[in-house]
Amino acid sequence: MPSKLKQDHFKIKSKEKTEEQQYLFGRGAQINTKNKFLKEEKTKEHIEGIDDWTEANSATQYLEQQAKTIINKIDSPDVGMSYSMNPYAGCEHGCIYCYARNVHEYWGYSAGLDFERKIIVKVNAPQLLRKQFMHPRWKAMPIMLSGNTDCYQPAEQKYRLTRGLLEVCNEFNHPVGILTKNSWVIKDKDILQELAAKKLVRVMVSITSFNEDLRKVMEPRTVTAVQRLKVIEELSSAGIRMGIMMGPMIPGLNDHEMQRIMKEAADAGASFTAYTFIRLNGAIKFLFHDWLFKNFPDRADKVWHAIEQGHDGKVNDSRWGLRMRGEGPVAQLVAQQYEKYGKLYKLNENRAPLDTTIFRTPVQQGKLF
């Protein structure tokens, strides 16, 4: 596979706008898939139906909620974390491949456009975290912010819940990890520096492609890869341990960019990496297929079959250890690149764990008397 393809290789043909359908620019999903948990729902079966039906590119809605819990126990052995917390459900970034889309069905919505347009805001998230940390049986273990949806998605500009969660972690000396593809993480550089000085934080920035034509349709409401590199450079210069997530690697679309991503991230100050091979589980299978054939009709079949080759003839695999790495020649090629360039650019040489020994419960004034 060539190390670099011409930018024109990924030029996206202009979408034909017809009465039946208009491409929703700025959205990853183009449809609302059926929610398997709902017995009754309104679905679009035929475009020639007499009923007035439009899939308009409506504005994002923020649905405020008083949540009952904020910390999630992770039982999956191949995820690399024990706990996660997500102040927002749904994500306006609109990444078409996002595995979190399926979770939106539990809230009664579709994994498609609803996931991007109906954002559930857990307005009491910091208070819930404080309550959990005050529990006498709580034992400090690293918690991942954005284990599901991006904690720095556009909603954070209004609600600042991620900031509130970091403040609680800092107050209790509790270790926390962050995964984001939004430059808004820089707004919290001050508190991240304080956490980093105590070895309580590491930040991963997701980078999947330097090709802007691809990014604009695959991750439509995210910042560019160049901006993400600037985030890594600024935060690493401030003493914050930075890494990158290359997820997912998609054969025929972005897998040839792995070397460049790893090199430029290392040059910017990243010290550790991770990657996933694309898997299309649940409703994501239908959303991605629809997206792929609308945006890349000239190579859609090739890409789809390459994904199948990486999962034993399917586009999804639920087996631990294999589901996010894939198998077969296509997946092995990605794994070999990851291993080779990780050593070449001296990444992952030091995976120092976060400190769990200095967790403390602040003294409450009322208990002094």
Number of C-alpha atoms within 10 A of each C-alpha: 8 6 10 10 12 8 12 9 9 17 14 15 11 8 13 10 9 8 8 11 14 15 19 17 14 18 24 26 29 23 20 19 20 17 21 15 12 12 6 8 8 6 11 14 7 8 13 9 9 7 8 7 12 12 15 11 15 9 9 16 15 14 13 13 13 11 14 10 15 17 18 14 11 15 11 11 10 13 12 10 17 15 17 20 23 23 29 27 24 29 28 27 26 25 23 24 23 24 18 19 29 21 18 22 21 13 14 13 24 25 29 28 27 23 27 26 20 20 20 21 23 22 18 18 25 21 14 19 19 17 11 16 20 14 10 8 8 9 13 18 17 20 23 24 25 21 21 21 24 26 28 28 24 16 21 18 12 7 14 15 23 26 19 17 22 24 18 17 23 21 15 18 23 28 27 29 19 23 23 24 27 23 19 17 22 15 12 15 16 12 15 27 19 16 23 21 12 16 21 26 28 21 25 22 25 22 25 27 25 16 18 18 16 20 20 18 22 25 24 22 23 22 18 21 22 14 14 22 23 16 22 27 19 17 23 19 13 14 15 25 22 26 26 27 20 24 20 20 24 23 22 15 18 20 23 20 19 20 19 15 21 27 17 14 28 23 14 20 22 27 23 23 21 14 20 18 25 25 27 22 19 15 20 23 14 17 23 22 15 15 20 20 15 17 20 17 13 13 14 19 14 13 18 19 15 20 26 22 19 27 26 13 12 16 20 22 21 11 10 12 13 15 21 23 21 27 19 12 12 19 24 15 15 21 17 11 14 19 12 12 17 21 11 12 17 16 20 15 11 9 10 8 12 18 18 17 12 14 19 14 15 11 8 7 7 6 6 6 4
